[in-house]
Amino acid sequence: MSTNPKVKPINDIRSYIAALEAQGVMHRVKAEVDWKFELAHVSKVNEEQKGPALLYENVKGHTIPVFTSAFTTPERIAICLEQDPSLTMCQLSRKWMELTTKQMIKPTFVKNPPVMENIIPEEAVDLENFPAPWFYPDDGGRFFGTSGYLVTQDPDTGWTNLGTYRSQILGKNILGSQIISGKHGDFHMKKYQERGEKMPVAYVVGGDPILFLASSTLVSAQTDEYDVGGALRGRPIEVFKSDLTGLTLPANAEIIVEGWMDPEELMEEGPFGEYTGYYSGNKMKDYPKPVIRVKRIIHRTKPIFWSTTVGKPINDTHMVQSINRTATLWHDLETMKVPGIQSVYFPAAATGRFWVIASVKQMYPGHSNHVADAINGSTTGHYGVKGIIIVDHDIAADDMDRVWWALATRFDPKRSVQVINRGRSTPLDPGLPIEARDVVSRIIMDATTPYEWKNKPNEIFMDRAVLQKVSDRWNEYGFSGVSPVAEMIPRLTRPEVKKK
Ligand SMILES: Cc1cc2nc3c(=O)[nH]c(=O)nc-3n(C[C@H](O)[C@H](O)[C@H](O)COP(=O)(O)O)c2cc1C
């Protein structure tokens, strides 16, 4: 349920764009823009400057507009989540964690889904009729799927999975898909392979943007992302059952590509400028990918195409990874019942996945190690993380200036560092040799003052009463606006010891 009175409920890209417009963070590009490089270059430069979301209304050779930069600022993620736009990434992640730790909400099946308004039959399918961008000069072609997701179903249990796996156009009716080994789409594909059957699939563009956030989140196996989207919205997501593939699909999507994936049919795909800021470096012929043979495309009337620029930080990809990994790690630590967790944060600048910071209120010797060990063993933290930083409770995990201060003052490399030699890695990590990316090492940097120290360093604090006076007299000093002091008092003054 929305906590922001300015924003109407969001259930598709159109209502999300309207909400962004109401908040003044949406820009329509009227000039003609080329889908080859120019569109991505404009978006990237705009994102570097923390500019607004963009809707390209005049894409060369196309009538369909392209929406980019949906989530490049915390404000826009907050708007999508129907939360207060002033919340930080940490605060938004906490809300996410709280909502998804409560109760999942099943989707509602509707008749006459808007996405069925137009049906392009197999013989008329041409993926290049959609304004899929070509992002960077060394990319292998046009990528249809960046801000979208693949829908698959477990043939044994009926579990529906939504997974964001990028998709390149490989032919008029052929869409590639980079489903990295161990992802849920890969689980499903292997089951079809064992049965000797083709897998029904659908690639979705648009619809409620909460589903894109959910589909790029490490949700546990056998959990439908529609239920997660419902939990985040506080109401059911509207879906329908496809009469072609039998898959459960989002009713308000803009465009859905439907077809079958033969686990035995692999093709060269890529290269693609990855979120790491590098190409994977794999020889495309040695690393072929499964493909969708398209049987039909359904779309809303006047559809909107949605894309993200990927590439170097910070863009939508890093923001999405930052919020969803922060939220799921927080969720993991809550469900593991690790005490004292104040906040958790995967910085977007570190691509939203390789480094994580956790803040803890220490209650026993070794507590900070307990937190680091739990992160290392968690569903989210075991995969791709290279660095874990632990700070004390007085520092928020996303307050980078103070995280640096803790590393400068509460940290001794010999005492505070541990290196774990082997952890699960991602094949996209450019910090590892291209031919050896299965396993990565991991560093734990404990920037807390040890709980057991009897003689702790004496920290500088300010006088509470005088700070209160400064706050009260703020405007008398000639400063305008509301005094910022109240929010600072807990950090700048000695913690109050409650008298019994
Ligand atoms: C924009 C974006 C692009 C992504 N591209 C891929 C990709 O090409 N392949 C992949 O395996 N994961 C990719 N991911 C990460 C997955 O979406 C993420 O691991 C998610 O948990 C996968 O869904 P699953 O857990 O249901 O398998 C991408 C994430 C984002 C935000």
PDBQT file of the ligand as one rigid body, heavy atoms in Angstrom, charges set to zero:
ROOT
HETATM    1  C1  LIG A 601      19.799  -5.729 -15.544  1.00  0.00    +0.000 C 
HETATM    2  C2  LIG A 601      20.203  -7.086 -15.068  1.00  0.00    +0.000 A 
HETATM    3  C3  LIG A 601      20.719  -7.999 -15.989  1.00  0.00    +0.000 A 
HETATM    4  C4  LIG A 601      21.050  -9.297 -15.576  1.00  0.00    +0.000 A 
HETATM    5  N1  LIG A 601      21.518 -10.177 -16.508  1.00  0.00    +0.000 NA
HETATM    6  C5  LIG A 601      21.738 -11.465 -16.165  1.00  0.00    +0.000 A 
HETATM    7  C6  LIG A 601      22.101 -12.423 -17.161  1.00  0.00    +0.000 A 
HETATM    8  O1  LIG A 601      22.275 -12.109 -18.342  1.00  0.00    +0.000 OA
HETATM    9  N2  LIG A 601      22.248 -13.708 -16.761  1.00  0.00    +0.000 N 
HETATM   10  C7  LIG A 601      22.060 -14.111 -15.459  1.00  0.00    +0.000 A 
HETATM   11  O2  LIG A 601      22.169 -15.308 -15.179  1.00  0.00    +0.000 OA
HETATM   12  N3  LIG A 601      21.763 -13.209 -14.484  1.00  0.00    +0.000 NA
HETATM   13  C8  LIG A 601      21.577 -11.896 -14.812  1.00  0.00    +0.000 A 
HETATM   14  N4  LIG A 601      21.221 -10.983 -13.852  1.00  0.00    +0.000 N 
HETATM   15  C9  LIG A 601      21.121 -11.422 -12.445  1.00  0.00    +0.000 C 
HETATM   16  C10 LIG A 601      19.865 -12.237 -12.215  1.00  0.00    +0.000 C 
HETATM   17  O3  LIG A 601      18.726 -11.524 -12.646  1.00  0.00    +0.000 OA
HETATM   18  C11 LIG A 601      19.689 -12.635 -10.757  1.00  0.00    +0.000 C 
HETATM   19  O4  LIG A 601      20.748 -13.499 -10.401  1.00  0.00    +0.000 OA
HETATM   20  C12 LIG A 601      18.366 -13.321 -10.455  1.00  0.00    +0.000 C 
HETATM   21  O5  LIG A 601      18.385 -13.802  -9.140  1.00  0.00    +0.000 OA
HETATM   22  C13 LIG A 601      18.090 -14.458 -11.418  1.00  0.00    +0.000 C 
HETATM   23  O6  LIG A 601      16.834 -15.032 -11.168  1.00  0.00    +0.000 OA
HETATM   24  P1  LIG A 601      16.720 -16.494 -10.525  1.00  0.00    +0.000 P 
HETATM   25  O7  LIG A 601      17.284 -16.344  -9.125  1.00  0.00    +0.000 OA
HETATM   26  O8  LIG A 601      15.253 -16.751 -10.526  1.00  0.00    +0.000 OA
HETATM   27  O9  LIG A 601      17.501 -17.413 -11.363  1.00  0.00    +0.000 OA
HETATM   28  C14 LIG A 601      20.905  -9.678 -14.221  1.00  0.00    +0.000 A 
HETATM   29  C15 LIG A 601      20.410  -8.749 -13.299  1.00  0.00    +0.000 A 
HETATM   30  C16 LIG A 601      20.071  -7.465 -13.705  1.00  0.00    +0.000 A 
HETATM   31  C17 LIG A 601      19.539  -6.486 -12.693  1.00  0.00    +0.000 C 
ENDROOT
TORSDOF 0
